[in-house]
Amino acid sequence: MLLGGARAAELAGVLTGWGMNATAVSEKIGVASAIKMCRSVMIKGLEAIVIESYSTARAYGVEEHMIPTLYETFPGIDWNKQGAYFFSRVAQHGKRRAEEMREAANTVLEAGFTPYMAAAIAEKHDWVAQQSRAGVFAGLPKDAGWQDYADRLLQQSRQDK
């Protein structure tokens, strides 16, 4: 937990004493929130990119060629496992995450930048959440692979045409 404000350090001491992971990052209000929003653009952006990239690779039947290149570029990440995790998290929490990304877009805008990426990330999360609410992922087991999620999205997109 990141804390900000005049008494952040004092509160961090109390919370860590209770066994919580709390860090005072600033005496200034808003710094902890800015950290959270900037991190959200990155993490939720990765989720959105993986969902779009993997689903598209699956549609073209090129995932067997594309994903190994990710392992080459970022060898410390298990891209199949991470992909499954990203799909499942967005399917489960996409609506809330889309709302958070709209707030992150406001943070980017307040910093003086056009929030192209944050806005697109919000849309992707919202779209996956809509698919989830429509039952597209119904019945998938807890340990479903990213391919299972992508196949459901592809099947739904074909039906929508």
C-alpha positions in Angstrom: 0.0 0.0 0.0 1.4 3.4 -1.0 0.6 6.3 1.3 0.8 10.0 0.8 0.0 13.0 2.9 1.4 14.8 5.9 0.9 11.8 8.2 1.7 9.1 5.7 4.9 8.0 7.5 3.1 7.8 10.8 0.3 5.7 9.3 2.8 3.5 7.5 4.4 2.7 10.8 1.1 1.7 12.4 0.1 -0.4 9.4 3.4 -2.2 9.1 3.2 -2.9 12.8 0.0 -4.7 12.0 1.8 -6.8 9.5 0.7 -4.9 6.4 3.0 -3.8 3.6 2.7 0.0 3.6 5.1 2.5 2.4 5.0 6.3 2.7 6.0 7.7 -0.6 5.4 11.4 -0.1 4.1 14.0 2.3 2.3 15.5 -0.7 -1.3 14.4 -1.5 -1.7 12.8 -4.9 1.8 11.2 -5.3 0.7 7.7 -4.3 -2.3 8.0 -6.6 -0.1 9.1 -9.5 2.2 6.1 -8.9 -0.9 3.8 -9.0 -2.3 5.4 -12.1 1.0 5.3 -14.0 1.5 1.7 -13.1 -2.0 0.9 -14.2 -1.3 2.2 -17.7 1.6 -0.2 -17.9 0.1 -3.3 -16.3 -3.4 -3.0 -17.8 -1.8 -2.0 -21.1 0.2 -5.2 -21.1 -3.0 -7.2 -20.5 -4.8 -5.4 -23.3 -1.9 -5.9 -25.7 -1.6 -9.6 -24.9 -5.3 -10.2 -25.4 -5.3 -8.4 -28.7 -2.0 -9.8 -30.0 -2.7 -13.4 -28.9 -6.2 -13.5 -30.1 -5.1 -12.1 -33.5 -2.3 -14.5 -33.7 -4.7 -17.3 -32.9 -7.1 -16.1 -35.6 -4.3 -16.3 -38.2 -2.9 -19.5 -36.8 0.5 -18.0 -36.2 0.7 -18.2 -32.4 3.2 -21.1 -32.7 5.5 -18.6 -34.5 4.7 -15.4 -32.7 4.9 -16.4 -29.0 8.4 -18.0 -29.2 9.7 -14.6 -30.3 8.3 -13.1 -27.1 10.3 -15.7 -25.1 13.4 -14.7 -27.1 12.9 -11.0 -26.4 11.8 -11.3 -22.8 13.2 -14.7 -21.6 12.3 -14.2 -18.0 8.6 -14.3 -18.7 6.5 -17.5 -19.2 4.4 -16.0 -22.0 1.8 -18.8 -22.1 1.2 -18.8 -18.4 1.2 -14.9 -18.3 -1.2 -14.8 -21.2 -3.6 -17.2 -19.5 -3.4 -15.0 -16.3 -4.0 -11.8 -18.2 -7.0 -13.2 -20.1 -8.6 -14.5 -16.9 -8.0 -11.4 -14.9 -9.5 -9.1 -17.5 -12.4 -11.5 -18.1 -13.1 -11.4 -14.4 -12.3 -7.7 -13.5 -12.5 -5.9 -16.9 -15.4 -3.6 -16.0 -13.7 -2.3 -12.9 -10.3 -2.1 -14.6 -11.9 -0.1 -17.5 -13.2 2.4 -15.1 -9.8 2.6 -13.4 -8.2 3.1 -16.8 -10.5 6.0 -17.6 -9.2 7.6 -14.3 -5.7 6.9 -15.5 -6.5 8.6 -18.8 -7.5 11.7 -16.7 -4.2 11.5 -14.9 -2.3 11.4 -18.2 -4.4 14.3 -19.5 -3.7 16.3 -16.3 0.0 15.7 -16.9 -0.4 17.5 -20.2 -0.5 14.5 -22.6 -3.2 13.1 -24.8 -4.1 9.7 -23.3 -4.2 7.7 -26.5 -3.0 4.5 -24.9 -4.9 4.8 -21.6 -8.2 5.4 -23.5 -7.6 2.4 -25.8 -6.7 0.2 -22.8 -10.0 1.2 -21.1 -11.9 0.3 -24.3 -10.2 -3.1 -24.6 -10.9 -4.0 -20.9 -14.5 -2.8 -21.3 -15.0 -4.9 -24.4 -13.6 -8.1 -22.7 -15.8 -7.3 -19.7 -18.8 -7.1 -22.1 -17.9 -10.4 -23.6 -17.7 -11.9 -20.1 -21.0 -10.5 -19.0 -22.6 -12.0 -22.3 -21.4 -15.4 -21.2 -18.6 -15.8 -23.8 -16.3 -17.3 -21.2 -18.9 -19.3 -19.3 -17.8 -22.7 -18.2 -14.1 -22.2 -18.8 -12.2 -24.0 -16.0 -10.1 -22.0 -13.6 -6.9 -23.3 -15.2 -8.0 -22.5 -18.7 -5.2 -21.5 -21.1 -5.1 -18.3 -23.0 -6.0 -20.3 -26.1 -9.4 -21.2 -24.5 -10.2 -17.5 -24.0 -9.0 -16.5 -27.4 -11.0 -19.3 -29.0 -14.1 -18.1 -27.3 -13.5 -14.5 -28.4 -12.9 -15.7 -32.0 -16.0 -17.8 -32.0 -18.1 -14.9 -30.7 -16.6 -12.5 -33.3 -17.5 -14.9 -36.1 -21.1 -15.1 -34.8 -21.3 -11.3 -34.6 -20.5 -11.0 -38.3 
